């Protein structure tokens, strides 16, 4: 286990299986764990391949189409070394890695790396497939040479349980240059996870469903992926359920997560940067929905709502609720950039985060002993209706962090004694925390809303961060009391709102 620590990130654990992956490492996550799980070729023979033809041969040499096999790939797989191989346990084709009508297969890059150059991976009428630690690049659907309809990885026709992990999928342009999607699912494909991967330099990131009527796909998890320099489809989700968490989206030029045709997307703790229309329903009147929490929107622009254009922003709010059947750990959205820099993509040793990363921004607590002419930061504003408990505001001189922050706001604003600055979550709900370097006894907090935002905070709960104990619950801002508790970090978690929450001060008192 390794610990990632920078000025911006604390408590980020990275699991380091090994510097170079040899055979499959780790276990499936997300929706790939459902429907019986995804184990690939675990328990089967391990075969080494340095050409596409050898990959096909490894499939064809099995006793049956379901005999488990782990295919370790090293080197460059291309059109010149990928030919059809025949056999009772396979159904392959020239110029594409064909996983067709088979099950229980792992393809994993080893050694110096595996690159599928201008040649895609096609999964059709198959189940229990793992693809790990490979790069697939510049697959074309037009021009020369072509492969897999232009998809880097494509799944279609009754596909079940696929885990794609630590891969790099990239193109060198959009549809006009001959490229299509990087990660596509069509015609009844379900229980898929894409994790710790990089998708970049493409017009289309990927889709779920080939048309508005193709709604038989879904149960797809996208986590800890980096989408970079993508025009749209990050992904396009038609029908079904998608779960997107701890991803980094940068340079989405036209649109991002496009939930449409009745689709439902759970979008949490992602970091969106320098992008346009990162969430919504686009290019259709058949709308989808989304549940949002903990996301960061950094320099994101939003178009106006209009015909076939329904952006979720500029103040994204949930329009549905999505229940997730599997367990998972969330890194803070503010950690995502740093975590993915060390984990995402092929050739990173299949490293993963332990989900305990908390973002922290440096704060200047200011003087703790105001001079005789300085205003006392513990005194309430003369016009502020709240009446704080007696004693010292323990938040002055403490630290602060949270689940997300809206553009232009800061965690440190809630502990600076200044009612003119504030923190807002990036959505309608979120967490703001005050923390100390040693145990502090707290029995009361005072949540003070910024001017113009009074009454925006709905329901909330106060939580001892280290133990997870809920100290009290309620609704609305103001003074909140509970049994004296010794703790190092106290969370104020907003679970519903009547408008955009704006917390100017999060004061804490011993009693």
C-alpha positions in Angstrom: 0.0 0.0 0.0 1.3 3.4 -0.9 0.1 6.8 0.3 -0.3 9.7 -2.0 0.2 13.1 -0.4 0.5 16.5 -2.0 -0.4 20.1 -1.0 -3.8 19.5 -2.4 -4.5 15.9 -1.4 -4.4 14.0 1.9 -5.2 10.5 2.9 -5.2 9.0 -0.6 -4.2 5.4 -0.5 -3.1 3.7 -3.7 -3.1 -0.1 -4.0 0.1 -1.2 -5.8 -0.2 -4.8 -7.0 3.1 -4.7 -8.8 5.2 -2.5 -11.1 4.4 -4.6 -14.2 1.2 -6.6 -14.3 1.7 -10.3 -14.9 -1.7 -11.9 -15.6 -4.9 -10.4 -14.3 -4.7 -8.4 -11.0 -7.5 -7.2 -8.8 -11.1 -8.1 -8.8 -14.0 -6.6 -10.8 -15.9 -3.6 -9.5 -19.2 -1.9 -10.2 -22.0 -3.5 -12.1 -19.5 -6.1 -13.4 -19.8 -7.7 -9.9 -23.5 -8.3 -10.4 -25.4 -11.0 -12.3 -23.0 -13.7 -11.0 -19.9 -11.6 -11.2 -17.0 -11.2 -13.7 -13.9 -13.4 -13.2 -12.7 -13.8 -16.8 -10.3 -16.6 -17.3 -9.5 -17.1 -13.7 -8.6 -20.7 -12.9 -7.8 -21.5 -16.5 -4.6 -22.0 -18.5 -2.3 -19.0 -19.1 -1.1 -18.5 -22.7 1.3 -15.9 -24.0 0.6 -14.1 -27.3 2.6 -11.6 -29.3 0.4 -11.5 -32.4 -3.4 -11.2 -33.0 -3.3 -14.6 -34.7 -1.9 -16.1 -31.5 -4.7 -14.5 -29.5 -7.2 -16.2 -31.8 -5.3 -19.5 -31.5 -5.4 -19.4 -27.8 -9.2 -19.1 -28.0 -9.5 -21.9 -30.6 -7.2 -24.3 -28.8 -9.6 -24.6 -25.8 -11.6 -27.7 -25.3 -14.9 -25.7 -25.4 -16.1 -22.2 -25.9 -16.4 -21.8 -22.1 -13.1 -23.2 -21.0 -11.4 -20.5 -18.9 -8.2 -19.0 -20.4 -5.9 -16.1 -19.5 -4.2 -14.6 -22.6 -1.1 -12.6 -21.7 -0.3 -10.2 -24.5 3.0 -8.4 -25.2 4.0 -6.3 -28.1 2.0 -4.7 -31.0 -1.1 -6.3 -32.4 -1.9 -5.0 -35.8 -3.5 -5.9 -39.2 -0.3 -7.6 -40.4 -0.3 -10.2 -37.6 -4.0 -10.8 -37.0 -5.7 -13.5 -39.0 -8.7 -15.7 -38.7 -8.3 -19.0 -36.9 -10.9 -21.8 -37.1 -12.0 -24.2 -34.5 -14.9 -25.6 -32.5 -14.3 -23.3 -29.5 -14.0 -20.0 -31.4 -15.4 -17.8 -34.1 -12.7 -15.4 -35.2 -12.1 -13.0 -38.1 -9.3 -11.2 -39.9 -8.2 -7.8 -38.8 -10.1 -7.7 -35.5 -9.8 -9.4 -32.1 -13.0 -11.3 -32.1 -14.5 -12.6 -28.9 -17.7 -14.1 -30.3 -20.0 -16.6 -28.7 -17.5 -17.4 -26.0 -17.1 -17.0 -22.2 -14.5 -16.9 -19.4 -11.7 -15.1 -21.1 -9.1 -12.6 -19.8 -6.9 -10.5 -22.1 -4.2 -8.7 -20.2 -1.1 -6.8 -21.2 2.2 -7.8 -19.6 5.9 -7.1 -19.8 6.7 -4.1 -21.9 3.1 -3.5 -22.8 0.4 -4.5 -25.3 -0.7 -2.1 -28.1 -3.6 -2.9 -30.4 -2.7 -0.6 -33.3 -5.5 0.4 -35.7 -7.2 -2.8 -34.7 -10.2 -3.1 -32.4 -11.5 -5.6 -29.9 -15.0 -6.9 -30.7 -17.2 -8.7 -28.1 -20.3 -10.3 -29.4 -22.8 -12.8 -27.9 -20.3 -13.4 -25.1 -20.0 -13.2 -21.3 -17.6 -13.1 -18.4 -14.8 -11.2 -20.2 -11.9 -9.2 -18.7 -9.7 -6.8 -20.7 -6.9 -5.2 -18.7 -3.7 -3.2 -19.1 -3.8 -2.7 -22.9 -3.7 0.3 -25.3 -6.1 0.4 -28.3 -5.4 3.2 -30.7 -6.6 4.7 -34.0 -9.3 2.2 -35.0 -11.1 3.4 -38.1 -14.4 2.7 -39.7 -13.6 4.4 -43.0 -10.4 4.9 -44.9 -7.7 2.3 -44.6 -7.3 0.1 -42.7 -10.7 -0.4 -41.0 -11.5 -2.6 -38.0 -14.4 -3.3 -35.7 -16.6 -0.6 -37.3 -14.3 2.1 -36.0 -14.8 1.2 -32.3 -11.7 0.7 -30.1 -13.7 -1.7 -27.9 -17.2 -2.6 -29.0 -19.8 -4.9 -27.4 -23.1 -6.0 -29.0 -25.7 -8.7 -29.1 -26.5 -10.3 -25.8 -23.2 -9.5 -24.0 -23.1 -9.9 -20.2 -20.5 -9.2 -17.5 -17.5 -7.4 -19.0 -14.8 -5.7 -16.9 -12.5 -3.3 -18.8 -9.7 -2.0 -16.5 -6.6 0.1 -16.8 -6.8 0.5 -20.6 -5.9 3.5 -22.8 -8.3 4.0 -25.7 -7.4 6.8 -28.1 -8.0 8.1 -31.6 -6.5 10.9 -33.7 -9.7 12.7 -34.6 -13.4 12.4 -35.2 -15.8 10.8 -37.6 -14.7 12.9 -40.5 -11.2 11.4 -40.1 -12.6 7.9 -40.1 -12.9 7.2 -36.4 -16.0 6.2 -34.4 -16.5 5.4 -30.6 -13.9 4.4 -28.1 -16.2 2.3 -25.9 -19.5 1.2 -27.4 -22.3 -1.0 -26.1 -25.3 -2.1 -28.2 -28.2 -4.5 -28.6 -28.7 -6.0 -25.1 -25.3 -5.5 -23.4 -25.5 -5.4 -19.6 -23.4 -5.5 -16.4 -20.2 -3.7 -17.7 -17.6 -1.8 -15.8 -14.9 0.6 -17.2 -12.4 1.5 -14.5 -9.0 3.3 -14.2 -8.8 4.0 -17.9 -8.0 6.9 -20.3 -10.2 7.8 -23.2 -8.8 10.7 -25.4 -8.5 12.5 -28.7 -11.7 11.3 -30.2 -15.0 12.8 -31.5 -16.9 10.1 -29.6 -16.2 8.7 -26.2 -18.7 5.9 -26.3 -22.4 5.1 -26.3 -24.9 2.7 -24.6 -27.6 1.9 -27.2 -27.3 2.4 -30.9 -30.6 4.3 -31.3 -33.4 5.8 -29.3 -35.2 2.4 -29.6 -32.2 0.4 -28.4 -33.0 0.5 -24.7 -32.0 -3.0 -23.7 -28.5 -2.0 -22.5 -27.4 -0.7 -19.2 -26.1 -1.4 -15.7 -22.8 0.2 -16.6 -20.3 1.6 -14.2 -17.6 4.2 -15.1 -15.2 5.0 -12.3 -11.7 6.5 -12.0 -11.5 7.2 -15.7 -10.0 10.2 -17.5 -11.9 11.6 -20.5 -9.7 14.1 -22.4 -10.2 16.0 -25.6 -13.6 14.4 -26.5 -16.3 16.1 -28.6 -19.2 14.2 -27.1 -20.6 10.8 -25.7 -18.9 10.6 -22.4 -21.0 8.5 -22.5 -24.2 8.8 -24.5 -26.6 6.7 -22.4 -29.9 5.5 -24.0 -32.1 3.7 -21.6 -30.8 1.7 -18.7 -28.7 2.9 -15.7 -25.2 4.3 -15.7 -23.1 5.0 -12.6 -20.3 7.6 -13.0 -18.1 8.3 -10.1 -14.6 9.7 -9.5 -13.9 10.4 -13.2 -12.1 13.4 -14.6 -13.5 15.0 -17.6 -11.4 17.7 -19.3 -11.8 19.2 -22.8 -15.3 18.0 -23.6 -16.0 20.2 -26.6 -19.7 19.7 -27.3 -21.3 17.6 -24.6 -20.4 15.0 -21.9 -22.7 12.6 -20.1 -25.8 12.5 -22.4 -28.6 10.8 -20.5 -31.5 10.4 -22.9 -34.3 8.0 -24.0 -35.3 7.3 -20.4 -31.8 6.6 -19.1 -30.9 7.3 -15.5 -27.4 8.4 -14.5 -25.9 8.5 -11.0 -23.2 11.1 -11.3 -21.1 11.6 -8.1 -17.7 13.0 -7.0 -16.5 13.6 -10.6 -14.3 16.5 -11.6 -15.4 18.4 -14.8 -12.9 21.0 -16.1 -12.6 23.3 -19.2 -15.7 21.7 -20.8 -19.1 22.5 -22.2 -22.5 20.9 -21.3 -21.0 18.1 -19.3 -24.4 16.7 -18.2 -27.9 16.7 -19.6 -30.0 15.5 -22.5 -28.7 16.6 -25.9 -29.7 16.2 -29.6 -33.1 14.7 -28.8 -36.5 15.4 -27.2 -36.5 12.0 -25.5 -35.1 13.0 -22.2 -33.2 11.1 -19.6 -32.6 11.9 -15.9 -29.7 12.1 -13.4 -28.8 12.1 -9.7 -25.9 14.4 -8.9 -23.8 14.8 -5.7 -20.3 15.8 -4.8 -19.1 16.9 -8.3 -16.8 19.8 -9.1 -17.5 22.0 -12.1 -14.4 23.9 -12.9 -14.7 26.4 -15.9 -17.7 24.6 -17.3 -19.9 26.5 -19.7 -23.6 25.7 -20.3 -25.8 26.4 -23.3 -29.3 27.6 -23.0 -32.2 25.1 -23.0 -33.9 24.8 -26.3 -35.3 22.3 -28.8 -33.5 19.0 -28.3 -31.1 20.6 -25.9 -31.6 20.2 -22.1 -28.4 20.9 -20.1 -28.3 20.1 -16.4 -26.5 23.3 -15.6 -25.5 25.9 -14.7 -26.8 24.7 -11.3 -27.1 20.9 -11.8 -29.7 19.3 -9.6 -31.0 15.8 -9.3 -34.0 14.8 -11.4 -34.2 11.2 -10.3 -32.9 8.8 -7.6 -30.7 5.8 -8.5 -30.1 2.9 -6.1 -26.8 1.2 -6.5 -26.7 -2.6 -5.6 -23.0 -2.9 -4.9 -20.6 -1.4 -2.4 -18.0 1.2 -3.4 -15.7 3.8 -1.8 -15.8 7.4 -3.0 -12.7 9.6 -3.2 -13.4 13.3 -2.8 -13.9 15.0 -6.2 -11.0 17.3 -5.4 -8.6 14.3 -5.3 -9.6 12.9 -8.7 -6.9 14.7 -10.8 -4.1 13.6 -8.6 -5.3 10.0 -8.0 -5.9 9.4 -11.8 -2.5 10.9 -12.7 -1.0 7.9 -10.8 -3.5 5.2 -11.6 -5.4 5.6 -14.8 -4.5 4.0 -18.1 -2.3 1.1 -19.3 1.2 0.7 -18.0 0.5 2.1 -14.5 0.9 -1.3 -12.7 -2.8 -1.7 -12.3 -2.7 0.7 -9.3 -6.0 1.6 -7.6 -7.2 4.0 -5.0 -8.5 2.7 -1.7 -11.3 5.3 -1.8 -10.1 7.2 1.3 -8.8 10.3 -0.5 -9.9 13.6 1.0 -9.2 16.9 -0.7 -8.0 19.8 1.4 -7.2 23.3 0.3 -4.7 25.4 2.2 -6.4 27.9 4.5 -5.1 31.0 6.2 -6.8 31.0 9.6 -5.7 34.5 10.3 -5.0 35.9 13.8 -6.4 33.9 16.7 -6.0 36.8 19.1 -7.5 39.9 17.6 -6.1 43.2 18.6 -8.2 45.7 20.5 -9.3 47.5 17.3 -9.9 44.3 15.3 -13.4 42.9 15.0 -14.0 39.8 17.1 -14.7 37.0 14.5 -16.8 35.2 17.1 -19.2 38.0 17.4 -22.3 37.6 15.2 -23.1 40.2 12.6 -25.4 42.8 14.2 -28.1 42.0 11.7 -27.5 38.2 11.8 -30.6 36.5 13.5 -28.6 33.6 15.0 -27.5 33.7 18.6 -24.4 31.6 18.9 -23.5 29.8 22.1 -21.1 31.4 24.6 -17.4 30.7 24.5 -14.8 30.6 21.8 -15.5 29.7 18.2 -13.3 26.7 17.8 -13.4 26.9 14.0 -11.1 29.9 14.0 -7.6 28.5 13.5 -9.0 25.0 12.4 -9.0 23.5 9.0 -11.9 22.8 6.6 -12.7 20.5 3.7 -15.7 19.1 2.0 -17.3 16.9 -0.7 -17.2 19.6 -3.4 -17.2 23.3 -3.9 -18.9 25.4 -6.5 -16.8 27.7 -8.7 -15.7 30.8 -6.8 -16.3 29.4 -3.4 -13.9 27.9 -0.9 -14.0 25.4 2.0 -11.9 27.9 4.0 -14.5 30.6 3.7 -16.6 28.9 6.5 -13.9 29.4 9.1 -12.6 32.9 8.2 -15.0 34.9 10.4 -16.2 36.8 7.3 -19.9 36.7 6.5 -19.2 38.1 3.0 -17.5 34.9 1.9 -19.0 31.5 1.7 -18.9 27.8 0.5 -21.5 26.2 -1.8 -21.5 22.6 -2.9 -21.3 22.0 -6.7 -24.8 20.6 -6.6 -27.9 21.0 -4.3 -26.4 18.8 -1.5 -22.9 18.3 -0.1 -20.7 18.1 2.9 -18.7 20.8 4.7 -16.3 19.9 7.5 -14.3 21.5 10.2 -11.2 19.6 11.6 -8.5 19.9 14.1 -5.0 18.4 14.6 -6.0 16.9 17.9 -9.2 16.0 19.8 -11.6 18.8 20.4 -14.8 18.6 22.5 -17.8 20.0 20.6 -21.4 20.2 21.7 -22.8 23.0 19.5 -22.4 24.3 16.0 -23.8 27.4 14.4 -24.4 27.3 10.6 -24.8 30.8 9.2 -26.1 31.3 5.7 -24.7 34.0 3.4 -26.9 37.1 2.7 -29.5 36.3 0.1 -29.4 32.6 0.7 -31.4 32.4 4.0 -33.6 29.4 4.1 -31.9 27.5 1.2 -30.6 24.8 3.5 -33.1 22.0 3.9 -32.5 18.8 5.8 -29.1 17.9 7.3 -27.2 15.6 9.6 -24.2 16.3 11.8 -21.6 13.5 11.8 -18.5 12.6 13.7 -16.3 12.0 10.6 -13.9 9.5 12.1 -16.5 7.2 13.7 -19.4 7.8 11.3 -21.7 8.4 14.2 -24.7 10.7 13.5 -24.7 13.3 16.3 -28.0 14.9 15.3 -30.3 15.6 12.4 -32.7 18.4 11.5 -33.4 21.1 8.9 -32.6 24.8 8.4 -29.6 26.8 9.5 -28.8 28.2 12.9 -27.6 26.9 16.3 -27.4 23.1 16.6 -26.7 21.3 19.9 -25.9 17.7 20.7 -24.2 15.7 23.5 -20.6 16.9 24.1 -18.4 14.8 21.7 -14.6 14.5 21.5 -13.6 14.4 17.8 -11.1 15.6 15.3 -13.5 16.4 12.4 -17.2 17.2 12.4 -19.3 17.0 9.2 -22.3 19.1 8.3 -24.0 17.1 5.6 -26.7 18.8 3.6 -29.1 16.1 2.4 -31.8 18.4 0.8 -32.1 22.1 -0.1 -34.6 24.7 -1.1 -32.1 26.5 -3.2 -28.3 26.7 -3.6 -26.9 26.3 -0.1 -24.4 29.0 0.8 -22.7 28.5 4.2 -20.9 31.7 5.2 -19.7 30.4 8.6 -19.5 27.0 10.3 -18.9 27.9 13.9 -18.1 25.2 16.5 -18.3 25.5 20.3 -17.5 23.4 23.3 -20.8 24.4 24.9 
